[in-house]
Amino acid sequence: MSNIPKHIGVIMDGNGRWAKRRGLPRSAGHKAGADNLEKICDYCNSLGVKALTVYAFSTENWNRPKAEIDALMELLYNYLLTVEEKFRNRNMKLQISGDVTALSEKIQKAIVHAEEVTSSGDGMILNIALNYGGRAEIVNAARKSAEDVKSGKIRPEDIDEDYLGRYMYTSNLPEVDLIIRPSGEKRLSNFLLWQAAYAEFWYSDICWPDFGNDDMKQAILDYQNRDRRFGGV
């Protein structure tokens, strides 16, 4: 328990495949994935994990069929409406990372409300990566740094990793220690590119809706047996 990762990132992959294997629509897989997230949140919170960042909707997911996108957005909206009740007894805090300006007005308002009503939580932070892309995040940070140079706030030679890092969506969170991807794929898919510099990776063939506490426990146990040298010897 003395070596629990402070910040875990999860690519919640395999919802569609989970549904297809059961003869269900993809929307049913996304619903099952959302239900599973609640269980994993409770488990990570009980272990003392400080932050859990989950990949919910990427900047590339707009290329999916409109019906699937609409179902995902409705699922998200309904989830946001229940956050206050869900988080009340868990003492958790909700954070949304990504370009939410591309989302509908009602979802944007629901995000603001959900973040406000959970802002006093001092337990684990659930950070939902929504309309998120790692490359877009870095570009956004570079643009803001360039604006600071243009305004005379800082000199170009003063921009370093720490300065750029202030403009990352996760600047208020601990460094990412562990990134988990279920469903058998072994790639980042534009997730936490900046933050993953020294993160440990753990993969599983289990689709996200079936990824349980025992699987999370195994991922953490494997993480605890890694020799993290951060470029040293």
N, C-alpha and C positions, 0 to 999 in steps of 0.2 A: 504493500500500500504506500510505501515511501517513494515509489517510482511510477506513479500514475501519470500518463501524459497530460499536460496542462491543456493542450488544444488539439482536438482531433478533427480532421476533415473527412467527410464521407461523400463519395459520389454514389447517390442512391440509384443504382443502375439495375435494370432487369425487370422493371414493372411490366413492360409490354410483353416480354417473353413469358413471365409468370402467368399472365392472363391468357396468352395464346395456348399454352400447354393445357389450360383448363377449359378451353373453348369459350372464353369470356372476352368481352370487348376490352381494349387497352385502358379505357377509363376505369374499369374495375381493378386493373392492376395498379393504377395510380392511387386509387382509394385505399387499396390494401397497403401500399407503400406508405401512405400518410398515416394510417393507423399504426403501422409498425414503428414509425418515427417516434410516436409518443412513448412506446415501450422502451426504445433505446435511449431516449432522453432521460427517462426515469432512472434507468440503470446507470448511465454515465454520471448523472447528477448525484446518485447515491455513492459513487466511487470517489467523488471529489474532483471530477474533470471540470476545469474552469470554463472552457468554451468548446462548443460543438458546432462546426460549420458544415452545413449540408447543401449539396448542389441540387437545387429544386428546378431551376429553369435557366438554360444558358442562352446567350445571345444568338446561338445557332439554332436553337429549338423553334424559332419562328418559322423555320423551313418545313416543319411538320404539317400534316393536314389540319385545316382550320377547325374541324370538329374536335380533334384531339386537343388543340390549343385552347379552344373554348371550354372543354371539360376540365382541363388543368386549371384555368383561371377561375372557374366557378368553384372548384375544389379549394383553391387557395383562398378565395374570398370567404367561403364558409368557415375555413380554418381560422382565419384572422378574426372573425366575429366571435369565436369561442375562446380565444387566447386568454382573455381576462379570467374566465372561469377555470380554464385548464391550468393556468400558471399560479393561481391564487395560493393553493396549498403546496405548491412545489417550490415556491420562492425563486423561480427562474426569471430570466429577463430575455426578451425577444429583441433581436436586431436584424435588420434587413440590409444586405449588401448587394449593390448592383445599380443599374440605371433604371430607377422606377418610373422615370418620366414617360417611358414608352407604354406604361400600363394604363388601364382605364382609370378615370377619375375616382370611381367608387372604390377601387382597389387601393389607390394612393391614399385616400382618406382613411381606409381601414388599416393601412400600414401605420400611418401616423398615430391613430388611436391605439392600436395594439402595442406600439413601442412606448407610448406614454403611460398606459395603464400597467405596464410591467417594469417600468423604469426603476422602481424602488427595490426590485428583487436583487438579492446579494448572493444568490446561488449560481448555478451554471448559466452562461449566456448561450442561448440557441441562436446562432447566426445563420439565417437562411439566405443563400446566394440565389438571387432572383433577377432574371434578365442580366445575368453576370457572365463576364468573359475575362479571363486573366489578361489577355493582350489589351483589351479595352481599358481595363483597370490601370495598367502600366502607362498606356497612352494618356489617360486622364491625369495621372500623377505628373507626367512629363509636361503636359499643357499647363497645369496649374503652377508648376515650378517655373516654366517659361514666362508666365504672367507675372510671377514675383520678380523675375529678373527685369522684365520690361518696366515694371512700376518702380524699380530701384530698391525693392525690399531686400534683395540679396544679389550677390555677384555670382556669375556662372561658376567660377572656381570654388564657390562655397557649397555647391550642391553635391552632396554625397549620399550614400545609401540611407543614412538616418533621415536626411532631409526629404528624400523622395518617399521614404517609407511613411512619413507623416500623412501623405495624401492617399495611402492605400485604404481600402474600405475596412481593413482589419487592424488599423493602427492602434486601436484601443484594446486589442486582444493580445494574449501571449503568443509567442512564436508557435507556428504549427509544428507539432512533434510527430504526428502520425497521420497518414492519409490512407483511407481504406476504400477499396473498390470491390464490391461484390459483382456477381454475374459472369465472371470469367474473363472480362476484358482487362487488358494490362496497359492502359494509357491514361494520361491526365485529362485529355479532352478539354483543354483550355481552363482548367480548374486550379486556382491558387498558384499560378506560375511563379510569381515573385516569392510567395510565402513558402513554397516547396523546396527552396534551395537546399536545406539540410533536413528535411522531413524524412522519416522512415515510411516505407510503403508496405502495405499488406493487401493481398488479393485473395478472393474466394470465388468459387464457382456457384455459390448460392445466390439466387436472385434476391434482391433487396426485401421483398415482402416476407421472405422466409429467414432473413438474417436476424438471429435472435441474440439474447444476452450471452449465451454460451459462445457464440461466434465472436462477439465483441470481447468477451473475456479472453478468448484464444489470441485475438489480435493484440491485445494489451500484453499478454504474457510473452508473446513473440517479441514485441517491442522492448520489453524489459530485459530480454536476453541479447539485444543488439549492442554492439560496441560503437557508441557514437563518439567519433573523434573530431568532427567539425574541421577536417583538413589537417589535424595534428597527427601525432603518432601515439 
